[in-house]
Every structure is written in structure tokens, then in C-alpha cells.
Amino acid sequence: MAELKQFVGFMLAKEHYGIDIMIVEEIIRMVEITPVPRAPSFVEGIINMRGRVIPVVDLRKKLSIVSGEGRNEATRIVVTCIDGKRMGFIVDKVEEVIKINSEDIDKAPGTSRAIDNYISGVARTREKGMIIILDILKVFSPQEKKALESLG
């Protein structure tokens, strides 16, 4: 029997993505982000969330997704907890919690070793079509993780 997995679904440049619901703490509207000098290029800056300093990553920049669209009313920050550290990810739009049978998730297509490292699979759904499942824990190199830890 197939295992039912749950993901937070979101969009980046008109493509559907999902991340494991177990690492998502909350989803917030865009707030003012304080830039941090000499931070990696994909880091927008930091936010203060209830007294906690949280680094915020522009997921489009990190994944090298180019789009002419700017941020709008639908733009959100997905706050996650990764290895005990909180981190926010800017996404174009959060859709919903998606429940997918594990048998409906195929392995990453093998386009490149760098991409396959953080795409855990591609889900086929009737409603949304293809959904790229990100392993957000693997999006950052060890050096990038170290740099992010120094921000928060």
C-alpha cells in the first residue's frame, strides 16, 4: 500500500513546487527585510519574527529561476526549521497542502547532478500537473549552511 505524503505546495515563476510539510513552521506575508552586508547573493536579508532573527532566502535566486515578474500581494515567506535553525524562503505564491501517494512520485529526471541533489522527485497530479518536490535540506552546500547560520 502506498504511503500518503504531505507537502506545502507553492509556485515559483508559474511552476508548481512542494516541500515536506514536516519542516514548515508557518507561512507569513511579506514583511520588511533588513539587508545584510556581504551575505550570499541569494540571501535577501533577515527578519525579526517575535524576537527571533531569521535569515530569508530568495528561492528564485537560489534555484537560478529567472522571471520578469516581481513580488506582489501573493508573495509569501515560508518559515522552516532545518537542523534546528529557522529560515525563511520567499516564494511567489503558497497554494495548499498537497497529499500525494508515494507511488505517484517519480525520481528526479537526471538532468544534472547539482539539480538532482535537491530535487527529491516529481509528482504527477491531475489538478496541478507536475509538481517538483524539493528536498530543502539539500538546497545549500555545507559552506552556504555555515554562512546562513552566522546570520540567524
C-alpha positions as CSV (number, residue, x, y, z in Angstrom):
1,M,0.0,0.0,0.0
2,A,1.3,3.4,-1.0
3,E,2.3,5.9,1.7
4,L,0.5,9.2,1.7
5,K,2.9,12.1,1.9
6,Q,2.1,15.8,2.6
7,F,3.7,18.8,1.1
8,V,3.2,22.5,1.2
9,G,2.6,23.5,-2.4
10,F,3.9,26.8,-3.8
11,M,4.7,28.5,-7.0
12,L,7.9,29.9,-8.4
13,A,7.7,31.5,-11.9
14,K,4.5,29.7,-12.8
15,E,5.9,26.2,-11.9
16,H,4.5,24.1,-9.0
17,Y,6.8,23.0,-6.2
18,G,6.3,21.3,-2.9
19,I,8.3,20.8,0.3
20,D,7.8,18.4,3.1
21,I,5.1,19.8,5.5
22,M,7.0,18.5,8.5
23,I,9.7,21.2,8.2
24,V,7.3,24.1,7.6
25,E,6.6,26.1,10.8
26,E,4.5,28.8,9.3
27,I,3.7,30.9,6.3
28,I,3.7,34.7,6.6
29,R,3.0,37.7,4.3
30,M,6.0,39.6,3.1
31,V,7.5,41.9,5.7
32,E,10.3,44.4,5.6
33,I,13.6,42.5,5.2
34,T,16.8,44.0,6.5
35,P,19.7,43.5,4.1
36,V,22.9,42.0,5.5
37,P,26.2,43.2,4.1
38,R,28.4,40.6,2.4
39,A,25.7,37.9,2.7
40,P,25.5,35.3,-0.2
41,S,23.7,36.7,-3.2
42,F,20.6,34.6,-2.7
43,V,20.0,35.9,0.8
44,E,17.6,38.8,0.9
45,G,18.4,39.6,4.5
46,I,17.0,39.0,7.9
47,I,13.6,39.5,9.6
48,N,12.6,39.8,13.2
49,M,9.9,37.3,13.9
50,R,8.6,37.5,17.5
51,G,12.1,38.4,18.8
52,R,13.9,35.8,16.7
53,V,16.3,36.8,13.9
54,I,15.6,34.7,10.8
55,P,17.6,34.7,7.6
56,V,15.4,35.0,4.5
57,V,16.4,33.3,1.2
58,D,15.0,34.3,-2.2
59,L,14.3,30.8,-3.5
60,R,14.2,32.0,-7.1
61,K,17.7,33.3,-6.8
62,K,19.0,30.2,-5.1
63,L,17.5,27.9,-7.7
64,S,18.5,30.2,-10.6
65,I,14.9,30.7,-11.7
66,V,14.6,33.8,-13.9
67,S,11.3,35.5,-14.3
68,G,10.3,39.1,-15.1
69,E,7.5,39.0,-12.5
70,G,8.1,41.0,-9.3
71,R,6.7,40.4,-5.9
72,N,3.1,41.1,-5.3
73,E,0.2,40.5,-2.9
74,A,0.5,36.8,-3.2
75,T,4.2,36.6,-2.3
76,R,4.9,34.8,0.9
77,I,7.7,33.8,3.2
78,V,7.7,30.1,4.1
79,V,9.3,29.8,7.5
80,T,11.0,26.4,8.0
81,C,13.1,24.7,10.7
82,I,16.1,23.0,9.3
83,D,18.5,21.2,11.6
84,G,17.1,23.2,14.5
85,K,17.6,26.5,12.7
86,R,14.8,28.7,11.4
87,M,15.0,30.0,7.9
88,G,12.5,31.8,5.6
89,F,12.1,31.2,1.9
90,I,10.4,33.8,-0.4
91,V,8.0,32.1,-2.8
92,D,5.7,33.7,-5.4
93,K,2.5,32.1,-4.0
94,V,1.6,29.4,-1.5
95,E,-1.1,27.2,-2.8
96,E,-2.2,24.5,-0.3
97,V,-1.2,21.3,1.5
98,I,-0.9,18.6,-1.2
99,K,-1.4,15.0,-0.3
100,I,0.4,12.6,-2.7
101,N,0.7,8.9,-2.8
102,S,4.4,7.9,-2.7
103,E,3.8,5.8,-5.8
104,D,2.9,8.9,-7.7
105,I,6.3,10.5,-7.1
106,D,9.0,9.7,-9.7
107,K,12.7,10.2,-9.1
108,A,14.3,13.4,-10.4
109,P,14.8,13.1,-14.2
110,G,18.6,13.1,-14.0
111,T,19.2,16.4,-15.7
112,S,22.3,17.3,-13.7
113,R,24.0,16.2,-10.5
114,A,23.6,19.7,-9.0
115,I,19.8,19.7,-9.5
116,D,19.3,16.0,-8.6
117,N,20.9,16.7,-5.3
118,Y,17.9,18.8,-4.0
119,I,15.0,17.6,-6.2
120,S,13.8,14.5,-4.4
121,G,11.2,13.8,-7.1
122,V,8.5,14.9,-9.4
123,A,4.9,14.2,-8.6
124,R,2.2,13.6,-11.1
125,T,-1.2,15.1,-10.2
126,R,-4.5,15.6,-12.0
127,E,-5.2,19.0,-10.6
128,K,-1.8,20.7,-10.8
129,G,0.1,18.6,-13.4
130,M,3.7,18.1,-12.5
131,I,5.0,19.2,-9.0
132,I,8.7,19.4,-8.3
133,I,9.4,18.1,-4.8
134,L,12.3,19.9,-3.3
135,D,14.5,18.5,-0.5
136,I,15.0,21.8,1.0
137,L,17.6,20.3,3.4
138,K,19.9,19.8,0.5
139,V,19.5,23.1,-1.3
140,F,22.5,24.5,0.4
141,S,26.2,23.5,0.3
142,P,28.0,23.0,3.6
143,Q,29.7,26.4,3.1
144,E,26.3,28.1,2.4
145,K,24.8,26.5,5.5
146,K,27.7,27.8,7.6
147,A,27.2,31.3,6.1
148,L,23.4,31.2,6.8
149,E,24.0,30.0,10.4
150,S,26.1,33.1,11.1
151,L,23.1,35.3,10.1
152,G,20.5,33.9,12.5
